[in-house]
């Protein structure tokens, strides 16, 4: 049997597209098969941290990202009364060799799609093909797809990588009896609003705490009208008894969460006004899955959200999917198109992402807000140092960076000789 491709990629999200570019760069043939008939700019803002930006820079995409996203300057924390808690520089300003970008998920996906089609060909992404399963022999894998008209297609490759997200058909095949998603007790609502710049005009802000209402707010597009107006992304998080439906496109209702934020009128930002002027609000539960012991079975493996869905805290979900791609490609370069390469990929990335999944549950960067809320009793303070020291705040932030793989000292560019 002749193979259609070296690698069949199921899913054309951020992880799958990055993998396609990495494979092409390394000389492997691949094609992406995507279930939707038309890729639309779904979702809202995400942050791409320096360790993931390094990967995208190695693929030659840094100029496009700088042009379309916001280069984040700082991360700033406030309590629910708008009182300043902690500030630290981000990206280049923090000493990293690469920037941090705040960007619309759809814009990042568009940059990746354009690069894939330019480098791999206009037919590199096949739309309207829903994966229904895969079978393998010692020599190859056959992947089955269903088309919109009900017809089917079988594609052969040396390997298949499931990059098909939180509802992955490949993951379900590998783990048919996996339990339900783990609900954290928090739902989130998100949207984007046009507004004038606030703070540094490139600040990522975290405000409040989950029990009383927490917000994450940052700009994702600059100067959208020629007059300096930005597109600002916001995420509202609130402890809620029951999870929302696990659907990134589900519409949310203002009345379900707005009362917690109705009096948030700060001198640095009118949060309540920002929420009220948002046209389209999305709702999503803060859920993840218990880490899997392995992703690879013979010639089949997983990548990105299909492999390690995590609670969307710490700005690191998309980043870990991006990091998976060069790790997998390196093993293919070393061991060829073999199950050994996938086993080695497992050995490296399962451990690394498991640590991030578990850290996101208990101690992401916004744990700073929990500590302040708990120690102050959820009340305004006169002097924060009476409750928590700056050294403690720095330690919380650094602990997450160490686990998530973006310590400053590990991500400095080598000095030119």
Secondary structure, DSSP 8 states (H G I E B T S, - for coil): ---SEEEEEE--SHHHHHHHHHHHHHT--EEEE-SSSS----S-EEEE-HHHHHHHHHTT-HHHHHHHSEE--EEEEE-TT--EEEEEE-GGGGT-SS--EEEEHHHHHHHHHHHHHHHH-TTSEE-SEEEEEEEE-SS-EEEEEEETTS-EEEEEEEEEEE--GGG-HHHHHHTTT----EEEEEEEEEEEEEE---TTSSEEEEEEETTTEEEEEEEEES-TTSSS-EEEEEEEEEE-SS---S-TT-B--GGGTGGGTTT-B-SS-BHHHHHHT-S--EEEEEEE----S-S-BTTEEE-THHHH---S-SS-HHHHHHHHHHHHHHHHHHH-SSHHHHHHHHHHHHHHHHHHHHHHHH--TTHHHHHHHHHHTTS--S-GGGT--HHHHHHHHHHHHHHHT--GGGS------
